[in-house]
Amino acid sequence: MPEHSSRIPVSILDLAAITEGSTPADTFRNSLDLARHAEQWGYIRYWLAEHHNMASIASSATAVLIGHIAGGTSTIRVGSGGIMLPNHAPLVVAEQFGTLASLYPGRIDLGLGRAPGTDQVTAQALRRDRLGAGTEFPQQVQELQQYLSAENRVNKVRAVPGEGLDIPIWLLGSSTYSAQLAGMLGLPFAFASHFAPTHLQAALQLYRSSFQPSEHLEKPYAAACVNVILADTDEQAQQLATSFHQFALNIIRGTSRPLQAPVPSMDGLWSELEEEAVSHMMAYSFIGSPATVQKQLQYFLGATQVDELLAVAHIYDHAARLRSYELLAEISKW
């Protein structure tokens, strides 16, 4: 497979991790600090993801947190990666992001997913009598688009603010479902390969083959999210990654804990089967020194031909996380 040699945009997905011994307030301060550095380092966008009922993730009120990050930065695009649309009435999302786009013109992205972003019990608490709303995702996306359109001004129900604003809508997915829908609607598409590697290539192929040009996009534009942990040496990066491995292990076990500090070794913390499950789920993880990760990412970009890379880093120490993203910015000149 030939290496990918051209410069592509690199962005950040922040899950607003709560580390062991810290508070959500600490998390939000660190997220803003990272976003400010990312702006200086040349990252394109800074996205936050909606999750609920997780002791390790503080981005549940995603639109509020987007406003916090956008208000503390000046040029970087800020958005959702994503808003789980079936959890919300499309009108509410249109109003929230219309408000954000009015406050920070030309800087807000609206990424939409159809998963609940949580367990089924919490999804029921969120959705109440709309638990099956995931099946209505295409209709909800189009309803949201209608509220944001200038043509909606003649309708009885209007999104103010929001109506007529140019807010880029992305569809997000971890399977082929949203890939095909994004193609049919002519929208950009982002795949969650950082935790769902199996269908990446199939989703990209389906998105590109089903793409219909629209007023929003003339040709397909696909992004892939991957795990990236960089340090000055391979050994340092592997040490940092033990926090990430513990995070993934908790997902496999169905337990909810804050992000744990690094450990000398994962030996004794997971079984062989658990290690294999984590390795499969987190297959698109690039961990190491700049030279190591650059080579791995070039191969990934060559194999997928994605138009943009989204990087997520589960690193316990804030200074080490900053350093990881600084190094990624340096090697992203490819």
C-alpha positions in Angstrom: 0.0 0.0 0.0 1.5 3.4 -1.0 2.0 5.9 1.7 -0.2 9.0 1.9 2.0 11.9 1.1 -0.2 14.9 0.9 -1.1 17.2 3.8 -4.6 16.6 5.2 -6.4 18.4 8.0 -5.9 17.0 11.5 -8.4 17.7 14.3 -9.1 16.7 17.9 -11.9 14.7 19.4 -12.1 15.4 23.2 -14.1 13.0 25.3 -13.6 15.3 28.3 -12.1 12.6 30.4 -12.4 12.8 34.2 -9.2 11.4 35.7 -9.0 9.6 39.0 -8.8 12.2 41.8 -10.1 15.1 39.7 -13.5 16.8 39.1 -15.4 17.7 36.0 -14.4 21.3 36.7 -10.8 20.2 36.4 -11.6 18.4 33.1 -13.2 21.5 31.6 -10.2 23.7 32.5 -7.9 21.2 30.9 -10.1 20.9 27.8 -10.0 24.7 27.3 -6.3 24.7 27.8 -5.9 21.9 25.2 -8.1 23.8 22.7 -6.1 27.0 23.1 -2.9 25.1 22.4 -4.5 23.2 19.5 -5.4 26.5 17.9 -1.8 27.6 18.1 -0.5 24.3 16.7 -2.7 24.5 13.6 -5.5 22.0 14.4 -8.6 22.5 12.2 -11.4 21.7 14.6 -12.0 20.6 18.2 -15.0 18.3 18.7 -16.7 17.1 21.9 -18.8 13.9 22.1 -22.1 13.4 23.9 -22.0 10.6 26.5 -24.1 9.9 29.6 -23.8 8.0 32.8 -20.0 7.4 32.5 -17.7 8.2 35.4 -14.9 8.9 33.0 -16.5 11.3 30.6 -17.8 14.8 31.4 -19.2 15.9 28.0 -22.9 15.1 28.7 -24.1 18.6 28.2 -22.3 18.9 24.9 -23.7 22.1 23.5 -22.9 23.9 26.8 -19.3 22.7 26.7 -18.9 23.6 23.1 -19.8 27.2 24.1 -17.2 27.1 26.8 -14.5 26.0 24.4 -15.6 28.4 21.6 -15.7 31.3 24.0 -12.2 30.7 25.2 -10.7 30.4 21.7 -10.8 32.6 18.6 -10.2 30.8 15.3 -10.4 27.0 15.7 -13.7 25.3 14.7 -15.6 23.8 17.6 -18.4 21.3 17.4 -20.0 18.0 18.3 -18.6 14.6 17.5 -21.4 14.2 18.1 -24.8 15.1 19.3 -26.9 11.9 19.6 -29.9 13.2 17.8 -32.4 10.6 18.9 -31.9 11.9 22.5 -33.2 15.3 21.6 -36.0 17.0 19.7 -34.5 18.4 16.4 -36.0 21.8 17.2 -34.0 22.0 20.4 -30.7 21.1 18.6 -31.4 23.7 15.9 -32.0 26.3 18.6 -28.9 25.4 20.6 -26.6 25.3 17.6 -28.2 28.3 16.1 -27.3 30.1 19.4 -23.7 28.8 19.2 -23.4 29.8 15.6 -24.8 33.3 16.3 -22.3 33.8 19.1 -19.3 32.3 17.2 -20.0 32.8 13.5 -18.3 30.5 11.0 -16.8 28.3 13.8 -19.4 25.8 14.8 -19.8 22.3 13.5 -22.8 20.0 14.1 -22.0 16.3 14.0 -24.9 14.0 14.5 -25.0 10.4 15.6 -27.9 8.0 16.1 -26.6 5.9 19.0 -27.7 6.8 22.6 -24.2 7.4 23.8 -24.9 5.4 26.9 -26.6 2.2 28.3 -30.2 1.3 27.6 -31.5 2.2 31.0 -30.0 5.7 30.8 -31.2 6.0 27.2 -34.7 5.3 28.5 -34.3 8.1 31.1 -33.1 10.5 28.3 -35.7 9.6 25.7 -38.7 8.6 27.8 -41.4 7.6 25.3 -39.0 8.0 22.4 -36.8 5.0 23.1 -37.2 3.7 19.6 -36.3 7.0 18.1 -33.1 5.7 16.6 -35.1 4.1 13.8 -36.4 7.6 12.9 -32.9 9.1 12.5 -33.1 9.9 8.8 -36.4 11.8 9.3 -34.9 13.6 12.4 -31.9 14.7 10.4 -34.1 16.1 7.6 -36.3 17.8 10.2 -33.3 19.5 11.7 -32.1 20.6 8.3 -35.5 22.1 7.6 -35.3 24.1 10.9 -31.9 25.5 9.9 -32.9 26.4 6.4 -33.8 29.9 5.2 -37.0 28.5 3.6 -38.3 27.5 7.0 -39.3 31.1 7.7 -42.8 30.5 6.3 -43.5 27.6 8.6 -45.4 27.8 11.9 -42.5 26.2 13.9 -39.2 28.1 13.5 -35.8 27.8 15.1 -34.8 31.3 16.3 -31.8 31.6 16.4 -30.8 28.9 13.9 -32.9 29.5 10.8 -30.9 30.4 7.8 -27.5 30.0 9.4 -24.8 28.2 7.6 -24.0 25.4 10.2 -22.1 22.5 8.6 -23.9 19.2 9.5 -21.9 16.0 9.6 -23.2 12.5 10.0 -21.2 10.2 12.3 -21.2 6.5 12.4 -19.6 3.2 13.6 -21.3 1.1 11.0 -22.5 1.4 7.4 -25.9 2.8 8.2 -25.0 6.5 8.6 -22.4 6.2 5.9 -25.0 5.5 3.3 -27.3 8.2 4.7 -24.6 10.8 4.6 -23.9 9.9 1.0 -27.5 10.1 0.0 -27.9 13.5 1.7 -24.6 14.8 0.4 -23.1 15.5 3.8 -19.6 15.0 5.2 -19.1 11.8 7.1 -16.9 10.8 10.1 -16.3 7.2 11.2 -15.7 6.2 14.8 -12.8 3.9 14.0 -11.3 4.7 17.4 -13.6 2.1 19.0 -15.3 0.4 16.1 -12.7 -0.7 13.5 -14.5 -3.5 11.9 -16.6 -1.7 9.3 -14.3 1.3 8.5 -13.4 0.3 5.0 -16.9 -0.9 4.1 -18.4 2.3 5.5 -16.0 4.5 3.5 -16.7 2.6 0.3 -20.5 2.8 0.8 -20.3 6.5 1.6 -18.3 7.3 -1.5 -20.4 5.1 -3.8 -23.7 6.4 -2.6 -22.7 10.1 -2.5 -25.0 12.6 -4.2 -23.7 16.1 -4.6 -25.8 18.6 -2.6 -25.9 22.3 -1.8 -23.7 21.4 1.2 -21.0 19.4 -0.5 -19.9 18.8 -4.1 -17.9 15.6 -3.5 -17.5 13.1 -0.6 -15.6 14.3 2.4 -14.7 11.6 4.9 -12.9 11.8 8.3 -11.8 8.9 10.5 -11.2 9.1 14.2 -8.3 7.1 15.7 -6.5 6.8 19.0 -3.1 8.6 19.1 -0.7 8.6 22.0 2.7 10.2 21.3 5.7 10.7 23.5 9.4 11.4 22.9 10.1 7.7 23.0 8.2 4.5 22.3 8.7 3.4 25.9 7.2 6.6 27.3 4.2 6.4 25.0 3.6 2.7 25.9 3.7 3.7 29.5 1.2 6.5 29.0 -1.0 4.1 27.0 -1.7 1.9 30.1 -4.3 4.5 31.1 -5.9 4.1 27.7 -5.8 0.3 28.0 -7.5 0.5 31.5 -10.1 2.8 30.0 -10.8 0.3 27.2 -10.8 -2.6 29.7 -13.5 -0.9 31.7 -15.6 -0.6 28.5 -15.2 -4.4 27.9 -16.2 -5.2 31.4 -19.1 -2.8 31.5 -17.6 -0.9 34.5 -17.5 2.8 34.9 -14.4 4.4 36.5 -12.5 7.7 36.0 -9.4 7.5 33.8 -6.7 5.7 35.8 -3.1 6.7 36.2 -0.5 4.8 34.2 0.8 1.5 35.6 4.1 -0.2 35.0 2.4 -3.1 33.2 -1.0 -4.4 32.3 0.0 -7.9 33.3 -2.3 -9.1 36.0 -4.9 -6.4 35.2 -6.5 -8.2 32.3 -6.9 -11.7 31.1 -5.7 -13.0 27.7 -9.2 -12.8 26.4 -9.7 -9.3 27.7 -6.4 -8.2 26.2 -7.5 -9.6 22.8 -10.9 -7.9 23.0 -9.3 -4.5 23.8 -6.8 -5.0 21.0 -9.6 -5.7 18.5 -11.9 -2.8 19.7 -9.0 -0.4 19.7 -7.2 -1.7 16.6 -6.8 1.8 15.1 -4.5 3.0 17.9 -1.2 4.6 17.1 1.2 4.6 20.1 4.8 5.5 20.1 7.5 8.1 19.3 7.0 10.6 16.5 8.9 8.4 14.0 6.9 5.3 14.9 3.5 7.0 14.8 4.2 9.0 11.7 4.9 5.8 9.7 1.8 4.1 11.1 -0.4 7.0 10.3 1.0 7.4 6.8 0.1 3.8 6.1 -3.4 4.3 7.6 -4.0 7.3 5.4 -2.8 5.5 2.4 -5.1 2.6 3.1 -8.2 4.6 3.8 -7.7 7.8 1.7 -9.7 9.7 4.2 -9.8 13.5 3.8 -9.3 14.4 7.5 -8.0 12.7 10.6 -9.6 13.1 14.1 -7.3 12.1 17.0 -8.4 11.2 20.5 -5.9 10.7 23.3 -6.8 9.0 26.6 -3.8 10.3 28.6 -4.0 10.7 32.4 -1.5 13.5 32.8 -2.6 16.8 31.3 1.0 17.9 30.4 1.7 14.6 28.7 -1.6 14.9 26.7 -0.5 18.4 25.6 2.8 17.0 24.6 1.2 14.2 22.6 -0.9 16.6 20.6 2.0 18.9 20.1 4.1 16.1 18.6 1.1 15.0 16.4 0.9 18.6 15.1 4.6 18.4 14.3 4.5 15.1 12.4 1.2 16.0 10.6 3.1 17.8 7.8 3.6 14.2 6.6 
